[in-house]
Amino acid sequence: MNIKPITDITGRTDRYNFHSHSEFCDGRAPIASISESACKAGFEVWGVTPHSPLCMDSPCNMLRVDVPHYMETMERMKSEYEGRMTLLTGMEIDFMSRDFGPHIDYFLNMPLDYRIGSVHFVPNQDGDGYTSVHNSDNETWHKFLPTDDVCYALGVLLSHHYHFPDLPIHANNRFP
């Protein structure tokens, strides 16, 4: 799916959701239950976006072996709700490095309706691992967040999104 159909959806209704998790990642409810609840609530479009498989272990992410089952489940649910609600098969894909993210062939070749690019992990400065943006305090960010110019924008986004105003992302703590 390219941006035009998404803007078509958002332009014609406010009864949509493009970001939801299920039992395939850190969500709890099965897709069948989510779909039923969304349809009963009057949603016209519902997107399911599990956290994608990663290049490392994570209890919040789908396993690669579960991707075919997820795709089959979505196809079955799409058929079941056809004419009542549009279901979209998506995936929230973490950008981990130049070698792993939404841009690699593995994800580009998946028959997804859309992809959400995300950053839930950042590499530590030692280059031997990642730290989660959800489980980190300010002290952790001082240690792990890369400080070079390439990561400046990421630092700005994270510091404002997670409200770490004293994160040392720039000498004068201002937008460029």
GROMACS elastic network, one bead per residue, 0.5 to 0.9 nm:
[ bonds ]
;  ai    aj funct       b0    kb
    1     4     6  0.80570   500
    1     5     6  0.68429   500
    1     6     6  0.77748   500
    1   112     6  0.76970   500
    1   114     6  0.51739   500
    1   115     6  0.84493   500
    2     5     6  0.63826   500
    2     6     6  0.72350   500
    2   113     6  0.84717   500
    2   114     6  0.73631   500
    3     6     6  0.52308   500
    3     7     6  0.62069   500
    3     8     6  0.85831   500
    3   114     6  0.89737   500
    4     7     6  0.51600   500
    4     8     6  0.60724   500
    4     9     6  0.86906   500
    5     9     6  0.62350   500
    5    10     6  0.86970   500
    6     9     6  0.51004   500
    6    10     6  0.62695   500
    6    11     6  0.84507   500
    7    10     6  0.50198   500
    7    11     6  0.57878   500
    7    12     6  0.85367   500
    8    11     6  0.50873   500
    8    12     6  0.63206   500
    8    13     6  0.87801   500
    9    12     6  0.54598   500
    9    13     6  0.62402   500
    9    14     6  0.82390   500
    9    16     6  0.76902   500
    9    45     6  0.78595   500
   10    13     6  0.56029   500
   10    14     6  0.62782   500
   10    15     6  0.84221   500
   10    16     6  0.74313   500
   11    14     6  0.78999   500
   13    16     6  0.71057   500
   13    44     6  0.77692   500
   13    45     6  0.89750   500
   14    17     6  0.87311   500
   14    43     6  0.84403   500
   14    44     6  0.85692   500
   15    42     6  0.69342   500
   15    44     6  0.54654   500
   15    45     6  0.66825   500
   15    46     6  0.85264   500
   16    43     6  0.56711   500
   16    44     6  0.58983   500
   16    46     6  0.56473   500
   16    47     6  0.79570   500
   17    20     6  0.74416   500
   17    43     6  0.79066   500
   17    44     6  0.88524   500
   17    45     6  0.64152   500
   17    47     6  0.57794   500
   17    48     6  0.84616   500
   18    45     6  0.79928   500
   18    46     6  0.61241   500
   18    48     6  0.68073   500
   18    49     6  0.74713   500
   18    88     6  0.79481   500
   18    90     6  0.80761   500
   18   116     6  0.89373   500
   19    46     6  0.81454   500
   19    47     6  0.59130   500
   19    48     6  0.60952   500
   19    49     6  0.56026   500
   19    50     6  0.84511   500
   19    90     6  0.83051   500
   19    91     6  0.87020   500
   19    92     6  0.81423   500
   19   116     6  0.83245   500
   20    27     6  0.80500   500
   20    34     6  0.88614   500
   20    46     6  0.82735   500
   20    47     6  0.65543   500
   20    48     6  0.50043   500
   20    49     6  0.54117   500
   20    50     6  0.70453   500
   21    24     6  0.74428   500
   21    25     6  0.66077   500
   21    26     6  0.67174   500
   21    28     6  0.77970   500
   21    29     6  0.81661   500
   21    31     6  0.85559   500
   21    48     6  0.61981   500
   21    49     6  0.57060   500
   21    51     6  0.74359   500
   22    25     6  0.60474   500
   22    26     6  0.67985   500
   22    28     6  0.55234   500
   22    29     6  0.52710   500
   22    30     6  0.56503   500
   22    31     6  0.59460   500
   22    34     6  0.77483   500
   22    48     6  0.75333   500
   22    49     6  0.80489   500
   22    50     6  0.64934   500
   23    26     6  0.65725   500
   23    27     6  0.50531   500
   23    29     6  0.55241   500
   23    30     6  0.53425   500
   23    31     6  0.73385   500
   23    50     6  0.84007   500
   23    62     6  0.88547   500
   24    27     6  0.70306   500
   24    28     6  0.83027   500
   24    30     6  0.80610   500
   24    31     6  0.86828   500
   24    50     6  0.61921   500
   24    51     6  0.80201   500
   24    61     6  0.76515   500
   24    62     6  0.54838   500
   24    63     6  0.81324   500
   24    66     6  0.73746   500
   24    67     6  0.85046   500
   24    70     6  0.70460   500
   25    28     6  0.80455   500
   25    50     6  0.55678   500
   25    51     6  0.58031   500
   25    52     6  0.79931   500
   25    59     6  0.77543   500
   25    60     6  0.53657   500
   25    63     6  0.81658   500
   26    50     6  0.78824   500
   26    51     6  0.76378   500
   26    59     6  0.73067   500
   26    61     6  0.65553   500
   26    62     6  0.81293   500
   27    30     6  0.83619   500
   27    50     6  0.80204   500
   27    60     6  0.83301   500
   29    32     6  0.81598   500
   29    33     6  0.63201   500
   29    34     6  0.64443   500
   30    33     6  0.53862   500
   30    34     6  0.63727   500
   30    35     6  0.86589   500
   31    35     6  0.59284   500
   31    36     6  0.84538   500
   31    48     6  0.79079   500
   31    73     6  0.76383   500
   31    74     6  0.77735   500
   31    77     6  0.78853   500
   32    35     6  0.51832   500
   32    36     6  0.61571   500
   32    37     6  0.86653   500
   32    73     6  0.84396   500
   32    77     6  0.68457   500
   33    36     6  0.51105   500
   33    37     6  0.61392   500
   33    38     6  0.85015   500
   34    37     6  0.52334   500
   34    38     6  0.60469   500
   34    39     6  0.85498   500
   35    38     6  0.51265   500
   35    39     6  0.60682   500
   35    40     6  0.85250   500
   35    46     6  0.75712   500
   35    77     6  0.75969   500
   35    81     6  0.81342   500
   35    85     6  0.86792   500
   35    87     6  0.79449   500
   36    39     6  0.52416   500
   36    40     6  0.61330   500
   36    41     6  0.85547   500
   36    81     6  0.87399   500
   37    40     6  0.51320   500
   37    41     6  0.60741   500
   37    42     6  0.87414   500
   37    43     6  0.89822   500
   38    41     6  0.50666   500
   38    42     6  0.64753   500
   38    43     6  0.54925   500
   38    44     6  0.84000   500
   38    45     6  0.86459   500
   38    46     6  0.71363   500
   38    85     6  0.85456   500
   39    42     6  0.51941   500
   39    43     6  0.54302   500
   39    44     6  0.72959   500
   39    45     6  0.87301   500
   39    46     6  0.85543   500
   39    81     6  0.82416   500
   39    84     6  0.72663   500
   39    85     6  0.62685   500
   40    43     6  0.75617   500
   42    85     6  0.84137   500
   43    46     6  0.67623   500
   43    85     6  0.67989   500
   43    86     6  0.86693   500
   44    84     6  0.74345   500
   44    86     6  0.60957   500
   44    87     6  0.85269   500
   45    85     6  0.57494   500
   45    87     6  0.58544   500
   45    88     6  0.73621   500
   46    85     6  0.74640   500
   46    86     6  0.63418   500
   46    87     6  0.50069   500
   46    88     6  0.61349   500
   46    89     6  0.89309   500
   47    86     6  0.83725   500
   47    87     6  0.57639   500
   47    89     6  0.60998   500
   47    90     6  0.63343   500
   47   113     6  0.88899   500
   47   114     6  0.88464   500
   48    74     6  0.83966   500
   48    87     6  0.76277   500
   48    88     6  0.63413   500
   48    89     6  0.56885   500
   48    90     6  0.55493   500
   48    91     6  0.71334   500
   49    52     6  0.82401   500
   49    88     6  0.86948   500
   49    89     6  0.69346   500
   49    92     6  0.53406   500
   49    93     6  0.88190   500
   49   114     6  0.88886   500
   49   115     6  0.78724   500
   49   116     6  0.77041   500
   50    53     6  0.89964   500
   50    61     6  0.73255   500
   50    62     6  0.67719   500
   50    70     6  0.89395   500
   50    90     6  0.73646   500
   50    91     6  0.52248   500
   50    92     6  0.58150   500
   50    93     6  0.84468   500
   51    54     6  0.86256   500
   51    60     6  0.69812   500
   51    62     6  0.59063   500
   51    91     6  0.62531   500
   51    93     6  0.62148   500
   51    94     6  0.77584   500
   52    61     6  0.57368   500
   52    62     6  0.54360   500
   52    63     6  0.75829   500
   52    64     6  0.80732   500
   52    67     6  0.85509   500
   52    91     6  0.60258   500
   52    92     6  0.57354   500
   52    93     6  0.50413   500
   52    94     6  0.70517   500
   52   107     6  0.89037   500
   53    56     6  0.83920   500
   53    57     6  0.87605   500
   53    58     6  0.86026   500
   53    61     6  0.56824   500
   53    63     6  0.50730   500
   53    64     6  0.53723   500
   53    65     6  0.89291   500
   53    66     6  0.88943   500
   53    67     6  0.82165   500
   53    93     6  0.78158   500
   53    94     6  0.86608   500
   54    57     6  0.68998   500
   54    58     6  0.74433   500
   54    61     6  0.70206   500
   54    62     6  0.79527   500
   54    63     6  0.77338   500
   54    64     6  0.81179   500
   54    93     6  0.83114   500
   54    94     6  0.74668   500
   54    96     6  0.82858   500
   54   100     6  0.81115   500
   54   101     6  0.85550   500
   55    96     6  0.80657   500
   55   100     6  0.71900   500
   57    60     6  0.89708   500
   57    61     6  0.81451   500
   57    63     6  0.88629   500
   58    61     6  0.56488   500
   58    62     6  0.84516   500
   58    63     6  0.89559   500
   59    62     6  0.81721   500
   62    65     6  0.83691   500
   62    66     6  0.66038   500
   62    67     6  0.73647   500
   63    66     6  0.53543   500
   63    67     6  0.69689   500
   64    67     6  0.54656   500
   64    68     6  0.82870   500
   65    68     6  0.69899   500
   65    69     6  0.80917   500
   66    69     6  0.53395   500
   66    70     6  0.62271   500
   66    71     6  0.87695   500
   67    70     6  0.50396   500
   67    71     6  0.61985   500
   67    72     6  0.86442   500
   68    71     6  0.51029   500
   68    72     6  0.61509   500
   68    73     6  0.85409   500
   69    72     6  0.50734   500
   69    73     6  0.60242   500
   69    74     6  0.85715   500
   70    73     6  0.50799   500
   70    74     6  0.61984   500
   70    75     6  0.86977   500
   70    89     6  0.89619   500
   71    74     6  0.51930   500
   71    75     6  0.62948   500
   71    76     6  0.87310   500
   71    89     6  0.74958   500
   71   111     6  0.83326   500
   71   112     6  0.85078   500
   72    75     6  0.51424   500
   72    76     6  0.62327   500
   72    77     6  0.86496   500
   73    76     6  0.51656   500
   73    77     6  0.61654   500
   73    78     6  0.85695   500
   74    77     6  0.50394   500
   74    78     6  0.59798   500
   74    79     6  0.85900   500
   74    87     6  0.77554   500
   74    88     6  0.79088   500
   74    89     6  0.63119   500
   75    78     6  0.51038   500
   75    79     6  0.63537   500
   75    80     6  0.87008   500
   75    87     6  0.89619   500
   75    89     6  0.82722   500
   76    79     6  0.52861   500
   76    80     6  0.62809   500
   76    81     6  0.88429   500
   77    81     6  0.61434   500
   77    82     6  0.83687   500
   77    87     6  0.74666   500
   78    81     6  0.53529   500
   78    82     6  0.58476   500
   78    85     6  0.83352   500
   78    86     6  0.69671   500
   78    87     6  0.55252   500
   78    88     6  0.77984   500
   78    89     6  0.88909   500
   79    82     6  0.52036   500
   79    83     6  0.89112   500
   80    83     6  0.88540   500
   80    84     6  0.88421   500
   81    84     6  0.53761   500
   81    85     6  0.55796   500
   81    86     6  0.69961   500
   81    87     6  0.75235   500
   82    85     6  0.61743   500
   82    86     6  0.65617   500
   82    87     6  0.82425   500
   83    86     6  0.74521   500
   88   112     6  0.80385   500
   88   113     6  0.58925   500
   88   114     6  0.77114   500
   89   111     6  0.83044   500
   89   112     6  0.54303   500
   89   113     6  0.52718   500
   89   114     6  0.69226   500
   89   115     6  0.87482   500
   90   112     6  0.54420   500
   90   113     6  0.57156   500
   90   115     6  0.54041   500
   90   116     6  0.74237   500
   91   107     6  0.89484   500
   91   112     6  0.73935   500
   91   113     6  0.88345   500
   91   114     6  0.70928   500
   91   115     6  0.51726   500
   91   116     6  0.61375   500
   91   117     6  0.85088   500
   92   102     6  0.85449   500
   92   115     6  0.60217   500
   92   117     6  0.59237   500
   92   118     6  0.65066   500
   93   101     6  0.63052   500
   93   102     6  0.55042   500
   93   107     6  0.81461   500
   93   115     6  0.69217   500
   93   116     6  0.59757   500
   93   117     6  0.50862   500
   93   118     6  0.58419   500
   93   119     6  0.81589   500
   94   100     6  0.80110   500
   94   101     6  0.55170   500
   94   102     6  0.67963   500
   94   116     6  0.83979   500
   94   117     6  0.59396   500
   94   119     6  0.52011   500
   94   120     6  0.65158   500
   94   121     6  0.77553   500
   95    98     6  0.79457   500
   95    99     6  0.89100   500
   95   100     6  0.62512   500
   95   102     6  0.63852   500
   95   103     6  0.83372   500
   95   117     6  0.67235   500
   95   118     6  0.60891   500
   95   119     6  0.56473   500
   95   120     6  0.81812   500
   95   121     6  0.82201   500
   95   122     6  0.89835   500
   96    99     6  0.76159   500
   96   100     6  0.54202   500
   96   101     6  0.57515   500
   96   119     6  0.73129   500
   96   120     6  0.85519   500
   96   121     6  0.68989   500
   96   122     6  0.70912   500
   96   123     6  0.77720   500
   96   130     6  0.87186   500
   97   100     6  0.51342   500
   97   101     6  0.66449   500
   97   122     6  0.89926   500
   97   123     6  0.84696   500
   98   101     6  0.72824   500
   98   103     6  0.85955   500
   98   104     6  0.88166   500
   99   103     6  0.85839   500
   99   104     6  0.71500   500
  100   103     6  0.74302   500
  100   104     6  0.62435   500
  101   104     6  0.59183   500
  101   107     6  0.78102   500
  101   117     6  0.78346   500
  101   118     6  0.87837   500
  102   105     6  0.83429   500
  102   106     6  0.84492   500
  102   107     6  0.58057   500
  102   108     6  0.68998   500
  102   115     6  0.74624   500
  102   116     6  0.80309   500
  102   117     6  0.61851   500
  102   118     6  0.86667   500
  103   106     6  0.84697   500
  103   107     6  0.69659   500
  103   108     6  0.64641   500
  104   107     6  0.58227   500
  104   108     6  0.61698   500
  104   109     6  0.86024   500
  105   109     6  0.56945   500
  105   110     6  0.84465   500
  106   109     6  0.56257   500
  106   110     6  0.67492   500
  107   110     6  0.52871   500
  107   111     6  0.86911   500
  107   112     6  0.86070   500
  107   115     6  0.86875   500
  108   111     6  0.80816   500
  108   112     6  0.84401   500
  108   115     6  0.89911   500
  109   112     6  0.83614   500
  111   114     6  0.88090   500
  112   115     6  0.70274   500
  119   122     6  0.72870   500
  119   132     6  0.89329   500
  119   133     6  0.79076   500
  119   154     6  0.88439   500
  120   131     6  0.83603   500
  120   132     6  0.56577   500
  120   133     6  0.52754   500
  120   134     6  0.70437   500
  121   130     6  0.58040   500
  121   131     6  0.53274   500
  121   133     6  0.56523   500
  121   134     6  0.84040   500
  122   129     6  0.84749   500
  122   130     6  0.52822   500
  122   131     6  0.55556   500
  122   132     6  0.66203   500
  122   133     6  0.72206   500
  122   144     6  0.76164   500
  122   145     6  0.68216   500
  122   146     6  0.81762   500
  123   126     6  0.81741   500
  123   127     6  0.64028   500
  123   128     6  0.77355   500
  123   129     6  0.58262   500
  123   131     6  0.64424   500
  123   144     6  0.69902   500
  123   145     6  0.72865   500
  123   146     6  0.74637   500
  124   127     6  0.55643   500
  124   128     6  0.68640   500
  124   129     6  0.58808   500
  124   130     6  0.54510   500
  124   131     6  0.66673   500
  124   143     6  0.76018   500
  124   145     6  0.63525   500
  124   146     6  0.68492   500
  125   128     6  0.79857   500
  125   129     6  0.86590   500
  125   143     6  0.75622   500
  125   144     6  0.56469   500
  125   145     6  0.70319   500
  125   146     6  0.58576   500
  125   147     6  0.86949   500
  126   129     6  0.76314   500
  126   144     6  0.82755   500
  127   130     6  0.81312   500
  130   144     6  0.81967   500
  131   134     6  0.87752   500
  131   135     6  0.78484   500
  131   136     6  0.73959   500
  131   140     6  0.83709   500
  131   141     6  0.88474   500
  131   144     6  0.71772   500
  131   145     6  0.87585   500
  132   135     6  0.55126   500
  132   136     6  0.64051   500
  133   136     6  0.57191   500
  133   137     6  0.87123   500
  133   141     6  0.86371   500
  133   158     6  0.80160   500
  133   162     6  0.85962   500
  134   137     6  0.86890   500
  134   162     6  0.88258   500
  136   139     6  0.78980   500
  136   140     6  0.56624   500
  136   141     6  0.68130   500
  137   140     6  0.53161   500
  137   141     6  0.65551   500
  137   142     6  0.89861   500
  137   164     6  0.87607   500
  138   141     6  0.51574   500
  138   142     6  0.64480   500
  138   143     6  0.89095   500
  138   164     6  0.65623   500
  138   166     6  0.82214   500
  138   167     6  0.70931   500
  139   142     6  0.51832   500
  139   143     6  0.65675   500
  139   144     6  0.88099   500
  139   167     6  0.89613   500
  140   143     6  0.51713   500
  140   144     6  0.59859   500
  140   145     6  0.79704   500
  141   144     6  0.51465   500
  141   145     6  0.51462   500
  141   146     6  0.87797   500
  141   164     6  0.89893   500
  141   167     6  0.72131   500
  141   168     6  0.89264   500
  142   145     6  0.62201   500
  142   146     6  0.87639   500
  142   167     6  0.67120   500
  142   168     6  0.70706   500
  143   146     6  0.83223   500
  144   147     6  0.89132   500
  145   151     6  0.81519   500
  145   155     6  0.73080   500
  145   169     6  0.86806   500
  146   149     6  0.88143   500
  146   150     6  0.86490   500
  146   151     6  0.62250   500
  146   152     6  0.82076   500
  146   155     6  0.82393   500
  146   169     6  0.88744   500
  147   150     6  0.81146   500
  147   151     6  0.63334   500
  147   152     6  0.66644   500
  147   155     6  0.80763   500
  147   168     6  0.81374   500
  147   169     6  0.64666   500
  147   170     6  0.82438   500
  148   151     6  0.57361   500
  148   152     6  0.65379   500
  148   169     6  0.89015   500
  149   152     6  0.50013   500
  149   153     6  0.79744   500
  150   153     6  0.73259   500
  150   154     6  0.83152   500
  151   154     6  0.52155   500
  151   155     6  0.61929   500
  151   156     6  0.87571   500
  151   169     6  0.88087   500
  152   155     6  0.50523   500
  152   156     6  0.62925   500
  152   157     6  0.87471   500
  152   169     6  0.63039   500
  152   170     6  0.75051   500
  153   156     6  0.50775   500
  153   157     6  0.62498   500
  153   158     6  0.86052   500
  153   169     6  0.88073   500
  154   157     6  0.51366   500
  154   158     6  0.60853   500
  154   159     6  0.84032   500
  155   158     6  0.51636   500
  155   159     6  0.58435   500
  155   160     6  0.84344   500
  155   167     6  0.80092   500
  155   168     6  0.86243   500
  155   169     6  0.58565   500
  155   170     6  0.89031   500
  156   159     6  0.52020   500
  156   160     6  0.61523   500
  156   161     6  0.83833   500
  156   167     6  0.87631   500
  156   169     6  0.67949   500
  156   170     6  0.87659   500
  156   173     6  0.89087   500
  156   174     6  0.89028   500
  156   175     6  0.77880   500
  157   160     6  0.53898   500
  157   161     6  0.58665   500
  157   162     6  0.83013   500
  158   161     6  0.50083   500
  158   162     6  0.56488   500
  158   163     6  0.77001   500
  158   164     6  0.78119   500
  159   162     6  0.54352   500
  159   163     6  0.53956   500
  159   165     6  0.61376   500
  159   166     6  0.81300   500
  159   167     6  0.63409   500
  159   169     6  0.82519   500
  160   164     6  0.65096   500
  160   165     6  0.70053   500
  161   164     6  0.80810   500
  162   165     6  0.88009   500
  163   166     6  0.88254   500
  164   167     6  0.55645   500
  165   168     6  0.85296   500
  165   173     6  0.83887   500
  166   169     6  0.84709   500
  166   173     6  0.80903   500
  167   170     6  0.84661   500
  167   173     6  0.82502   500
  168   171     6  0.70553   500
  168   172     6  0.88372   500
  168   173     6  0.70812   500
  169   172     6  0.86179   500
  169   173     6  0.64896   500
  169   174     6  0.88191   500
  170   174     6  0.68752   500
  170   175     6  0.83714   500
  171   174     6  0.80488   500
  172   175     6  0.86869   500
